[in-house]
Amino acid sequence: MKNPRAVFAVVAWVVLLLATAPAGAQQPISVEQRAALAELAEAMNMRKTLQDTLKLLQRSMPAQLKQQIESMLAADPRLKPAQRAQLQAKLDEELPAMVARLQRFYDDPALISDLLDAILPIYASYFSADEIRQLGAFYRTPLGTKMVETLPRIANDSMRLSMQIMAPRLGKLTSDMMEDLRQRAAR
């Protein structure tokens, strides 16, 4: 890839592909389930948990983004060392602007509400109203409270480690797919 915009486009494409994978069909939510979900959200302090999770993602984002793009550059066999160095320098120059754009995305006040509106119904597709109330009771216990407080750090650590494992593989896979596409287009 000859320019950082192309690299960023591929990264965005992979993220979009993963984020838009079809989810299971959601069942209608009963009035009883809605009430139980509201209690669960309060017991789990979901709004604050999501905010904390997004803050942790923001802190780790620059290093993860840089690592992911660098892996893609390293995996591209078509790049000569001088091209790779040029793209690396451009990445270093452009990274603050890329991170600023991602931070504006995460700072959108409507994001938390939209996430809650999307996430809570998932519980209703797996749990009855009574089970949701039992979950709420658990999250009001000291262990449940500790789980809620620790969850953003667990999610961040899991995401960081997942990206460390996946980024080089996704970079190579993307390069291989692009090369296959180029070869088929040349026929």
N, C-alpha and C positions, 0 to 999 in steps of 0.2 A: 504494500500500500504506500502510495507516494505522498500522501499528505495526512496531517493529523485529523482533519475533518473526516476523512474516509475511515480512519481508525476509530474515531469516536462514533461514527455512524454504525460501524459493525458492532461495537460494544452496546450501543443503544438498541440495535436490532436483536441481539442475544437477550438482553434484559427484557425487551418487549415480548419476545417469543416465550420466555419463561413465565412472565407475568400474565400473559393472556391464555395460558393453557386452560382448556375447559375445566370448570369445576363441576362437581356433582349437582344434579338438579335439586333445587331447594323446594321443600314442601311448604305449603301454606302454614303460617304460624298462628296458633290459637291465641285467644285473648289471655288465657291462663299462662301460656308460654311467654307472651310478651311481658306480662307482669313479673314472672320469674326471671326473665332476662334482665329487666331493669334492676331487680334486686341483685342479681349476679354481677352486673356491671358495677354497681355501687360497692358490693362486698369485695370485688377484685380491684376496685379503684382503677378501672380500665382506662379512663381518660388520662390519668396521671401516668399509668404504666406505659401507654402508647407514647405519650409525650417524652417520657424518660428513654424509651427505646429509640425514638427518632433522634433524640439528642446524642445518644451513644453512637448511632449510625453516622450522624454528622461528624462526630469527632474522629471516627475511624475511616471516614469516606476518602479523604485525600490519599492516604497510603494505599487503600484498596483500589481506588480508581487508577492510581499510578501503576501499581503492581499489575493490574489486569491489562492495561494498555502496553506496558513493557513486555509482558508475556506474549502478547499478540505480535509485537515487533520482533521479538526474539524467535518466534515460531515461523515467521515469514521467510521462506528460503529464497525468495526473489530479491530481497533487500541486500544490497552490497553494504559492507561495513560503513562506508561514508554516508550512505543514505540512512542507515539505521542511526548513526550518530546525529545526523541532521534532524531526523524525526524525534529522537530523544531530546535534543536541545529545544525543539519546538514544543514538545510535550511539557518540558520543564517551564517554558515561558507561558504556555497556555493553561497549565493546570490550575492556577489560582482563579482564572475566569470560569473554568469548567466547574470547579468546586463551588464558586459563588452562585452559579446557576442552579446547582443541585441543592444548595442551602436555601435558596429562595423557594424552591419546590417544597422542601421539608418544613419551611416556616409558614406555609400557607395555613391560616387559622381553620379553614374549612376541611383540611386534610384529616384531622382527628375525628371530626364528626362523620365525615364520609367513611372513614375506616371503621368506626364503631357501627354505623348503619350497615356496613357490609359484613363485619365479623360476627356480630351477635346472632344473626339468623343461622349461622353455621352451627352454633350450639343447639339450636332448635331442631336441626336436621338429624342430630345424633342423640339428643337427650329429650326425655319427656319433661313436662313442667315440674313434676315431682323430683326428678333427677337433677334438674337445674337448680331447684331450691336446695337440694342436698349439697350440690357444689357450692352454692352461696354460703351454706352453713360451714362447710369446710374452710372456705376462704376467710371466714370470720375468726377461725381458731388461730392460735399463735403460729402453728406450722403453716397454715394457709396464708397468713399475713407475710411470713418470711418468704414463702414461695412467690407471692406477688411482688415483693420488694426485690427479690433476686432475679426474677424472670427477665428484665431488660438486660442485665449483665450476661445471663445465660444465652439469651438470643444474640447479643453482640458477639460473644466469644464463639458461638456456633457459626454465625455468619462469617466471621473473620477466618476461622479455620476452614469452612466450606469453600470460601473464595480462594484460599491458598491452594487447596486441592484442585478446585475446578478451573481456575483462571488459565493455567498453562494448557490444560486439556481442551478447554473451550477455544483458546487462541489457536491451537493446532487444528482442531476440528474446523473452525471457521476458515482458516487458511486453506485447508484441504478442500473444503466445499467450494471456496472461491476459485481455486485452481481447477477443480473438476468442471465448474461452470464455464470458466474461460476456455478449457479444452473442448467442451461440447459446443460452445458458441463458435469456435474456430473451424468446426467441421463443415 
